[in-house]
Amino acid sequence: MTRAVDRGEIVAVLSVPRKISVLGIETSCDDTAVAVVIDGEVRSSVIVTQQQLHAEFGGVVPELASRAHSQAMTRALRRVLYEANIDPLRDLDGVAVTSGPGLAGSLMVGVAAAKACSLGYGLPLIGVDHMEGHVFGSALEEGLELPALVLLVSGGHSELVMVDEPGHYRFLGGTVDDAAGEAFDKVARMLGLGFPGGPEIEAAAQGGSPDTVAFPRASVASDLDFSFSGVKTAVLRYLQSAPDAKVADVAASFQVAVVDALMIRVKRALDLESVASFAIGGGVAANSLLRERTVELGRDLNLRVNVPSRRYCTDNGAMIAAAGAYHLERGDRSALDLGIDPSAELMVKPA
Amino acid sequence: MIVGTYILDSLLDTERCGEALGAGLRPGDIVALNGHLGAGKTTFARSLARGFGITRRVTSPTFITVKSYVGERGTFIHCDLYRVDGPQYLRDQGVLDEVEAGAVMVIEWAEKANLFDRADPLVLSFESTSKDGERLVRCEASGRWSWVTPVFERLQRL
């Protein structure tokens, strides 16, 4: 079925500034990620993941995460500069770092490293919001035509955001309880699968039937809000009632329920807003089913969609460098006493 | 010492209970929530916050472990200790200082983290039953918390 969507006129294209070169540092969770973006292109990107470290605990252990960031940071920075083959004193225009939201101890490591680079290389410093970073992640490979609807889904966030103009973010809806990625992690644990839950459930779902159990698509009061606590509880109840259930079937049924729930809200939002494009970002945007559905949606509605490469969906330094480049070009700067803000919010959210 | 086990019939009852208890919280109070995944801890914490007068959206703290909200009656801190060593972690994060300064705190997975001696928390343990939406809540606390008993008893009669 083809339906005409109210295509907004393109007011701007969000892309990485061409004339600014930035070192980006991201440590909000369990990836030590650094990247160099030169003249709008990702020149090098290094991600030291801590997944194995946290796997046995079924989730990120904050104390272990910050220690591992400290251990990895110097090597990661040295490597990313080496791979970029640049002289930071001559070729860079600034240092960007995630200052929030995220785990306090982890954020601190990145911010400290960024300050050191800023001082050592004599470069301006800019603190970046992690979620704004994910918006730029969806614009790294192809410019994002604005106004754009962006679905940001990760372990800590699930939000529908309108980017009306560069730097103007409007909150349309978000989770009222658990984030989508958190639901993947928790259900993976119930199913005896590993961490992180997203890829584990996706792999387990391969051999299963998504029609086995009709888990709720979670309808909550406000039309554009998500709720993933209910589906988590529904999986638990199902497993109690059907202890012999096949993991593959439950995983496939759960995955399709979450993706359906996300896409139902996306379609509602597209009915309400006049947009030029739709994009996805955040770790859950690496999920194959969500990516397929997004491409299908674009085809059905004749709407431009940005589906970034998986390496730019999960946490990475390039998206932070890109967001930093945008701010530096505007003249924004952070002082050297830049602090962290673990519960930073890019947009005002209603109760 | 107060001990009791109560039935909350539905999600609505759980929310009513949380709001009533949240309204009665005083500076420095700590509420410890126990129960397995999906037992309703976050839902309950959210209604506690609402009862306490927090108007902002309260979402799961699992990812960043500690979230705090400021309302007219003070600061409301919501923690998830599933993967952390409780007292030391909360001390390191500066959360205990805030509670000592008058913030109220609700802690999920408190049993994983042996709370500190001086905490004197209201301990609520949630369990789901075979009936959809129904929860059993076991309540355990010092005599200081005796005001919560009538809140639960009133809900039993609804």
Interface residues (C-beta under 8 A of the other chain):
Chain A: C29 F57 G58 G59 V60 V61 P62 E63 P101 G102 L103 A104 G105 G155 G156 H157 G174 T175 V176 D177 D178 A179 E182 K186 R189 M190 S229 K232 T233 V235 L236 R237 P342 S343 K349 P350 A351
Chain B: H36 L37 G38 G40 T42 T43 R46 I54 T55 R56 R57 T59 S60 T62 F63 I64 T65 V66 K67 S68 Y82 R83 V84 D85 Y89 D92 Q93 S128 D132
